[in-house]
Amino acid sequence: MEDLIYMIAMSALGAIVVPTWYFSKGEKRKRKLRKARRWSLAELPEGTFGKVVGTARIFEDTLTAPISGRPCVFYQIVVSYDDARSSQLLKEAIGVPFIIEDETGRAVVDPRGAEVLLVQDRFRISGELDATTPVEAALLSRHAKLRGPGTKLWYRESIIEAGEVVAIYGAGGHEPDPEASPAAEYRGAPSMRLRLSSARSYTLLLSDDPVMVA
């Protein structure tokens, strides 16, 4: 009887957990990227939604990831009370425009307002044995989330850095590429590059997940 009750309870739990996981924002974003048609940068038509994959390059500016101090063009920090996502205290995501390149061309990517699926590859715990660092305190202060001494906090950091392969889902338009040599076209028209950015009606989706960029 106890085994039967246990099996019924676990089945009920699964009926709740599986749909919750399947319809979570992260899983929806993964399905969108997996199902999207992949285009080369040169072939993606203006205003057409699609997936492009390329190597990130520095455009004009760079950032410094707060926890690891790594140079990057985009970072995301998630701070929580423990290792459970449900205990999230804050999230900070900041990016600067960067270039992606593939074998056919280049594009400028403006990551402001983008949704991201990034690999969390730096972790730190503060509050018990390790005191909060000045950088961490500044992060908490920016979001009005300062906590008392000894409060245990988990910090998870993700970045997009130069030389990293990223996948991007979205749409964009073309603009002259001042860094390219003139195209061999009528009257020497300049080479064009794609510019990808979010708009009122949609947001870009960025990922460095190895499965998404394959």
C-alpha positions in Angstrom: 0.0 0.0 0.0 2.8 2.4 0.9 4.5 1.6 -2.4 1.3 2.4 -4.3 0.9 5.7 -2.5 4.6 6.5 -3.2 4.1 5.7 -6.9 1.0 7.8 -7.1 2.7 10.7 -5.4 5.8 10.6 -7.7 3.5 10.4 -10.8 1.6 13.5 -9.6 4.9 15.3 -9.0 6.1 14.4 -12.5 2.9 15.6 -14.0 3.6 19.0 -12.4 7.4 19.2 -12.9 7.7 18.0 -16.6 5.2 20.6 -18.0 6.7 23.3 -15.9 10.2 22.5 -17.2 9.0 22.1 -20.8 7.3 25.4 -20.9 10.0 27.3 -19.0 11.6 30.3 -20.7 14.9 28.6 -21.1 13.4 25.5 -22.8 11.3 27.7 -25.1 14.3 29.6 -26.2 16.3 26.4 -26.9 13.4 25.0 -29.0 13.3 28.3 -31.0 17.0 28.1 -31.8 16.9 24.4 -32.6 14.0 24.7 -35.0 15.1 28.0 -36.7 16.3 27.9 -40.2 20.1 28.5 -40.3 21.4 31.1 -42.7 24.9 32.4 -43.6 25.5 36.0 -42.8 25.6 36.9 -46.5 22.4 35.0 -47.3 20.0 36.1 -44.6 17.5 38.4 -46.3 16.8 41.8 -44.8 13.9 41.6 -42.4 13.8 37.8 -42.4 13.9 35.9 -39.1 16.6 33.2 -38.9 19.5 31.8 -37.1 23.1 32.8 -37.9 26.3 31.4 -36.3 29.6 33.2 -36.2 32.7 34.1 -34.3 32.5 37.0 -32.0 34.9 39.9 -32.5 35.4 43.3 -30.8 33.6 46.1 -32.6 34.4 49.3 -30.7 34.2 48.8 -26.9 34.7 45.9 -24.4 33.4 45.2 -20.9 35.0 43.6 -17.9 33.0 40.7 -16.3 32.6 41.6 -12.7 33.2 38.3 -11.0 36.1 36.9 -13.1 37.6 40.1 -14.5 37.6 38.7 -18.0 37.3 41.0 -21.0 34.1 40.4 -23.0 31.4 42.0 -25.1 28.5 40.7 -23.0 28.1 39.4 -19.5 25.3 38.1 -17.3 25.5 37.7 -13.5 22.9 35.8 -11.6 23.0 36.1 -7.8 20.9 33.8 -5.6 20.7 32.6 -2.0 21.7 29.0 -2.9 22.1 26.8 -5.9 18.4 26.7 -6.7 17.2 29.0 -9.5 14.0 29.7 -7.5 16.0 31.6 -4.9 17.3 34.2 -7.4 18.1 37.6 -5.8 19.1 39.6 -8.9 20.2 39.3 -12.5 22.4 41.8 -14.4 23.0 41.5 -18.1 25.1 44.1 -19.9 26.4 44.1 -23.5 28.1 46.4 -26.0 27.8 46.1 -29.8 30.1 43.4 -31.3 30.9 41.8 -34.6 30.2 38.2 -35.6 32.0 36.7 -38.7 31.4 33.6 -40.7 33.0 32.5 -44.0 30.6 34.6 -46.0 30.6 38.0 -44.2 30.2 39.9 -41.0 27.5 41.5 -39.0 27.2 44.0 -36.2 25.2 42.7 -33.2 23.6 45.0 -30.7 22.8 42.8 -27.7 20.9 45.4 -25.7 17.6 44.0 -24.6 18.4 40.5 -26.0 17.4 37.2 -24.5 20.3 34.9 -23.8 21.2 31.3 -23.3 24.7 31.4 -22.1 26.9 28.8 -20.4 27.5 29.7 -16.8 31.2 29.0 -16.5 32.3 31.0 -13.4 31.0 30.5 -9.9 31.6 32.0 -6.5 30.1 31.8 -3.1 30.4 34.6 -0.5 29.2 35.1 3.0 30.6 32.2 5.1 34.3 31.7 4.6 34.8 34.4 1.9 33.7 37.9 2.6 31.8 39.9 -0.1 34.4 41.6 -2.4 34.1 45.3 -3.3 33.0 44.3 -6.8 30.3 42.1 -5.5 29.2 44.8 -3.0 29.0 47.3 -5.9 26.9 44.8 -7.9 24.5 44.3 -5.0 24.3 48.1 -4.4 23.4 48.8 -8.0 20.3 46.8 -7.6 19.6 47.9 -4.0 20.2 44.3 -2.8 22.9 44.8 -0.2 22.7 42.1 2.5 24.1 41.9 6.0 27.5 40.4 6.8 27.6 36.6 6.6 24.7 36.3 4.2 25.6 33.4 1.9 25.2 34.3 -1.8 25.9 32.4 -5.0 27.3 34.2 -8.0 27.1 32.7 -11.5 28.7 34.5 -14.4 28.3 34.0 -18.2 30.0 35.9 -20.9 30.5 36.3 -24.6 34.1 36.9 -25.4 36.1 37.7 -28.5 36.9 34.5 -30.5 33.8 32.6 -29.1 31.3 31.0 -31.5 27.8 32.3 -30.9 24.3 31.6 -32.4 21.9 34.4 -32.9 18.2 34.3 -33.8 16.6 37.4 -35.0 16.3 39.7 -38.0 18.1 42.8 -39.2 19.0 45.1 -42.0 22.0 45.8 -44.2 24.3 48.8 -44.0 27.6 49.8 -45.7 30.7 48.1 -44.2 33.3 50.8 -43.9 36.0 48.3 -42.9 35.6 46.2 -46.1 37.1 46.9 -49.5 34.6 48.1 -52.2 32.6 45.3 -53.7 33.1 44.4 -57.3 29.7 45.8 -58.3 28.4 48.4 -60.6 29.9 51.8 -59.9 31.9 50.2 -57.1 29.1 50.0 -54.5 30.4 49.4 -51.0 30.4 46.0 -49.3 27.4 45.6 -47.0 27.2 44.1 -43.6 24.2 42.9 -41.6 23.1 44.7 -38.4 21.2 42.6 -35.9 19.3 44.2 -33.0 16.1 43.9 -31.0 13.0 45.9 -31.9 9.7 46.7 -30.3 8.1 43.7 -31.8 10.8 41.1 -31.1 14.1 40.5 -29.2 17.3 38.9 -30.4 18.2 35.6 -28.9 21.9 34.9 -28.2 23.6 31.6 -27.2 27.0 30.2 -26.8 25.6 26.8 -25.9 27.6 24.2 -27.9 24.4 22.4 -28.9 22.9 25.6 -30.2 25.9 26.7 -32.3 26.4 23.2 -33.9 
